[in-house]
Amino acid sequence: MALPAVLLFVNSTQAQAPKITFEKYTLPNGLTVILHQDKTAPVVAVSALYHVGSKNEDTARTGFAHFFEHLMFEGSDNVKRGDFDKYTSNAGGYNNANTTQDRTYYYELFPSNQVALGLWLESERMLHAKIEDIGVNTQKEVVKEEKRQRIDNQPYGTIIGEIFKRAFREHPYKWQPIGSLEHLSRAKLSDFIHFYKTFYVPNNCVLSIAGDIDIPQLKQQISAYFGPIPKGVKSIPRPSVTEPPLGGEVRDVIEDNIQLPAVVQAYRSPKQGSEEYYAFNVLSSLLSGGNSSRMNKAIVDEKQLAVQAGAFNYALEDAGLFITFGIANMNVKPEDLEKEIQVVVDGVKEKLVDEREFEKVRNKITTDFVNRNASMAGIAESLANYQVYFGDANLVNTEINRYNKVTREDLMKVAHKYLNKENRVTLYYVPKGSRK
C-alpha cells in the first residue's frame, strides 16, 4: 500500500471514530461516577476501579492488593460464598478483575436489562464484603497456586519480578503485585480488615458504566445502591518515594527451567502521562510494533539470532521501565544476541527515523487507539483509567493528540537521554545448570 493510501486510511479511521460522550459526577461520599450511553447494542459494562495497587502496600504486608482481587469474590453480607459468579453467569453476564502496581479493577458485562444487578454486586463488594477466616484461608491457597502456575513454573515467568527488584531499590515498585506469600501467611484477619476499610471506600473508587443505559434512571439507581455507603475516614497511603539514579548498569544471570537463553534489558524511563512517556510509546511501536518493526526485522528475520525480540514501555503512575528483550535461537549465545539488540537501540540514537517509517508507526498508534475503545468494556476501562491517573476522563477522546505532537527528534532525544548503559538492568536468562 502506498504511503498516501495509508494516510487516507488513517484519516478515514479518525473521521469515523465517534466522540465518546460521557457524564461525570461525584456523590457526597466521594464516589466518582462516569456514565457513557451507547444504544447500538443491548449490552452494558459495569466497572469499579479502586486506586490501590501493590505500591500502596506496607513493606511487611506485600501482596495484599492482589489478594483482595480474589477475596472480593468471596461474597458479602447478602451474597453467599461462591454465589458472586453465579449471579453474573445466571444473568447471561461475565465478570473478571485484575491488579497492577497502581490499581485494582473489577468489571461485569451484562445484557443491558441487568445493569441493576451489576450495581448491586459492586455496592455489596464495597459496603460489606466478607472478610472472614474461611475466605482468607481459601484465597491464600488460590494465590499460592496462581504464583506456581504463572510465575514459578512458567518459563521466563520471573522476568518482570527480577527486573523490577533490581531497577527499583527504594520505591514500592521493587516488589510485584503477587507480593510475598510469607507476608500473606503471617497476616492476621485484622490486617485484612484494616486494608479493606482503608482502600475499599467510595472516595477511593471510580464507578464507570458504558453501554445501553437510561442515564436519569441509572443515576437514581446509583444513588440508591452507593449513596448510603459511608465515606472512608482512614488516610489512604500514597508513596512519595523519589527513586535515586541507578548509578550504573546492573547485570545478572538467572537460571530458569528453559531451553533457549534470553536477554532482557530494562532502562529507567518516565512515568505515564509526561511528554517523554508518549515519545517512549512511539519508540516502542517503532522497535516492536509488528512483523516489520526494527527488532523483529533485524534480529529475528534477517540475522535469525532470536525466535522472538521486542520492546515495550512499562510505564506506571510513579515511574517506568523501557524494556527490550530477545529469546535466542538455538546455539546463539546471549552475548551475541545482546550485541545485536544494542545495534538496534543505537540506531534510534544515531539517526533520525525516516519520515515514511515514522508515519507508519503513527498510523498504527492511531488505529490501536481507536480499536481500544471499540467495545463497551474498553470504553468503561479507559474512562476510569484516565480519570484516576490523569484526572481527565476526556483523554478518551483527546489523548491521540498528545501522540501526534511527538516528533522524530523527540524519539532521538529520549533515546539519548535514557537508553544508556548506566541507566539499565541487564539480565541473561539461561537454562538451569548452564551458568558458568
N, C-alpha and C positions, 0 to 999 in steps of 0.2 A: 504494500500500500504506500503510495507516495505521500510525502510529508503534508502537502496541502489537504489531501484526503483525510489524513489522520486528524489534522486540526479541525477540519469540518465536522468529523465525527464527534470530537470532544466538545466543540462549541454547541453541537446539537444536543449532546448529553446534558450540558449545563443548562441549556434553554428549557429542556423538558423536565428537569428536576424541579418539582414544585416546592415552593417555600413551605416550610414546616411551621404552621401557626400553632401557638400554644398559649395557655393561660397559666400564670404562676401567681401563687399567693401563699401566705403563711397563717396558720392557725394560731390562736393565742398561746398555745402550749409550745410553740416554736417549730412545729412540723411544717416543712416546706412542701407544697403540693404543686405539681406540674401536670397539666392536662392537655392532651393533643387529640383532636377529633378527626377521624378519618372513617367515613361510612362506605368505603368501597368494598369492604368485606365484613361479614358479621363476626369479627374476632376482636379481642382486647388483650392487651398486655398490662398486667398489674405488677409493679416493681417497687421494692424498697431498698434504698442504698443507705447503709449505715457508715458514717465516716469513721470507721475503725478498722485497722489492719494490724499486721504484725509489728509495725513501727510504734504503735501506741502501747505496746505491752511492757510490763515490768521485766527487767533483766533476769529475774528469778522465776518468772511466770511466762515464758515464751510458749507460743503455740495456742494461746487462748482464743485469739480471733478466729483462726481456722477451726478450732474445736467447736466454737459456738455455731459456726456454719452448720455443723452436724447436729449439735444439741438442740437447735431451734426447730428441728423436725420431730422432736420427741413428744410434742403435744403441749397442752396448756390446761388451764382450769376447765375449759369447755371442749377441748379436743383430746380425745383419749390417745394414749400412746399407740403409735403406728397408724393413726387414722388421718394424719395430715395428707399423706399421699392418696389415701382412699377417697377423701373428699374431692381432691383435684381430678383424679382419673375417672371417678364416677360421674363427674360433670363434663366429661369429654375434654379435659384440660391436661396441662403438662406443667411441672414445676421443676426448678433447679436453683442452685446457688453457687457462688464462688467467692473466694477470699484472696486478696492480694496484700501486699505490704501496706496499702493505703485505705482499703475499703473492704466491706462485706456486702454482697449484693444478692438479693433474693428476688425471684420473679415467677409469675404464673402466666400461662397463656390459656385463655378460655374462649368458648363461644361468648359473644358479647352479652347474652342474656344471663351470664353467670358472673358478671363483674362484682356484684354484691358479695358473692362467696369469696372472691379474692380479697376484698376489703376486710371481710370478717376474719379470714385466716391471718392476714398480716397484722390486723389490730390485736388478735389473740397473741401472736408472736411478740408484739411489742408490750402489751399490757401485763400479761401474767403467764409467760411461758413456764413450763415445769422444769425447775432446777432441782432435781432430786437425785439421790444416790443411785437409784436403779438406772436412770437415764444417763447419768455421768459415767457410770461404770461400763454401760453398754457402748457408749460412743468412744470411750478410751480404746476399746478393742477394735472398733471400726477404724479409728485413726491409725492405730498401730498397723493394721492390715493394709491400709492405704499407703503408708510410708514404705512398707515392704514391697508392695506391687509397683508403685510409681517411682520410687527413688532407689531403695536398696537393691532390688533385684532387676531393675531396668537398666539395660546397657546405656552408658553415658548419663544415667539418671541423676547423678550427683553434681553435674557440671555447674548448674546455676548456684547451688549452695556453696561449692568450693570456690567459685569465682567471687561471690559476694562477701564471703567471710575474709577474703584477702584484700578486696578492694575497699572495704569499709572497716575501720578499726574502732571508731567511736560511735557512729550513728547506728540506730537500731536496724538499719538495712543489713547489718552484718549477719543477722540470722534470717532464715526463711520462714514463710508463713506456717509450714508444718511444725516449726518450733522444736522444742525438746520434749521427748516422751517422758523423760525423767521428771521434768517440771510438772507435767500433767499428772503423773503418778503420785507425786508428793503433795499435790494441791488438795486442800480441804474443800468441802462443799461451800463453806463460807467465802472462799476465794472466788468461786464461780458465781455465786450470788452477787458479790461485790462488783465483778466485771459486768454482769448483766445490768445492774442498776446504774452503773456509770455510763455505759455506752448505748444500751438499747432503750433509748429515750427519744421522744419525738423531736426534741431540739438538736438531735444528732442524726437526723434521718431526712431523706428526700423521698417522698412518695411520688412516683412518676407513672402515669397511666396514659396509654395510647391506644386508639382504636375506635370502634363503632360505639360511641358513648353519647349520652344526653348530658351535656355539661351541667345545666341547672339542677337536674335530678341527682347527678353524681356528686355534686358539691354538698347537697343535703345529706347524702349517704355518708360521705367522708366525715362530715361534721358529727354525724350520729355515732360512727364507729370510732373515730380517732379523737374527737373533741374532748371527751371526758378523761382521756389519758393524761395524767399529770406531767408537767414539765420536769425534766431531770434537775436535780439540785446539786449533784456532785460535780466537781471540777473535772473536765474532760482533758486528760493528758495529751499534749501535743509536743513532740520532741522539738527542741530548739538547738540541737547539736550542730555545730559547724565542723564538718569533717576537714582535718588538716590535709595538705597536699600529700600525695602518695610518697613522694620523696625518692623515687627511683623504681625501676622495674622490679616486680615481684615474680619470681619464677618457681615452678614446682612441677613435680612429676607425680601423677596419680595412677596407681594400678587399679584396673577395673576388670570386670568379667566381660571382656570384649575381645574381638578378633582383630579389628582394624584400629590402629592408633588414631588419635585425633589431636589437633592443635586448636586451642581456644585462647583468644586474646581479648581482654576487656579494658577499654580506655575509659577513664573518668570523663563524664560528659554532663551537659547542663540538665537541670530539672525540666519537667514538662512545662510548656507554655511560654518559654522565653524565645526570643528571635532565633537564637542559636539552636534551640530544640527543633524548630521547623527545618532549619538547614540540615541538621543531622538526619531527620526523617527523609528528606530528599536524597541525601547522600546514601542512606541505607537502601533506598529503592534503586539508585544508580548501581550500587555494588551487587545487589542481591535480589532485585525485583523481577524475577522470571528467568526463563532459559537464556535470554540474550543479555542478561546482566553481566557485568565485568568479571565477577568472581567465577560465575558458572562457566562463562565462555572461555576464560583463560586457563583456569585451574582444572575444571572438570572435562570440558570438551577438547580443548586444543592440546594441553600438556598431559592430560589424563593422570594427574597426580592425586586426585581425590574422587571419591564416589559422590561426595556432596560438599559444597562450600557455600558460604553465605555470610551475611552481616545483618544485624538488626539493632535498632536503637531501643534499649531497655530503659526508657525514661520513666521516672516516678515523681511523686509530688515534691520531694525534697532534693533529689539528685538523680543522676542517671549513669548508665554504662553503655558505651557503644561496643558491641561485641562482634568480633569476626571469628569464623571457625572453619575448619575443614576436617573431614574424615578421610584419612589417607587410603589410597588404593593399595592393593596387595603389593608387598615388597617395597613400598615407598616409605622412606624414613621421615619421621616428624620434622627433622631439621630441614630437609629439602622442601617439605610442604610449607613450613614456616617462611622460608626464603621467598617462595612464590607468592604467598599471601602478602608479604611485605612489599613485593614489587607492585602488586595491585594497589595497595594502600598508598605507596609513594606516588603512584600515577596521578592520584587526585590532588596531591600536594605540589606536584611539579608542573602540571599543565592544566590550563582551563579545559573543562568539559566542552566539547564542541556543541554548537547550537542545536544540531539535529538530535544528538543523543539526549541533550538536556530537555528539549521539548518533548521527546518521547517519554521521559521519566515524569515530567509534569502532567502529561496526559494520563498516565497510569494512576498517578495520585488522585487526579480529579475523578476518574472513573471509580476508584476504590472508595472515595469519599461519598459519592452518590450511592453506591451499592450498599455501603454500611447502614444507610438509612432507608433501605428498600423494604423493610419489614417493620411491623409494629413493635416487635421485641427490640429491634435495633434502635428505633426512634426513642422508645422509653429509656433505654440504657444511655443513649447519647445525651439526652436531655438531663438525666440525673448526673452523669459524669461531668458535663460542662458546668452545671450549677455548683457542684461540690468542689471541683478542682479549680475552676476559673471564676466562679461567681457570676457566670454569664451563660445562661441556657441558650441564648440566641446564637451562640457559636455553632450550633447545629446547622445554621444557615450560612454563617459568615466565615467560619474558620478557614475555608478553602482560600479566602483572600490572603490570609497570612502565608500560606504556601506559595501563592502566586507572587508574593513580594520577594521570595528567595531568588537570588541571582547566582550565576555561575561563579562569580567572585566570592560570594558568601560560602560556597562549598569549599573552595580553596582556603578561605580564611579559617574556617572551623577545623579543617583537616590539619593545617599548620599549627593551630593553637592547641589542639587536643590529641591528635594521633601521633604521639611521640613516645619513645621507649620509656622515659622516666615517668610516664603517666599511665602505665598499663600493668595488668597482670597477665602473665603467660603461663598456660598450663599445657603440659603434654599428658594426654590420656593414653596409657599403654596396657597391653594385656597383662594379666596377673602373672608374676614370675619372670617378667622380661625386663624389669627395671635393673639398670646397671649401677 
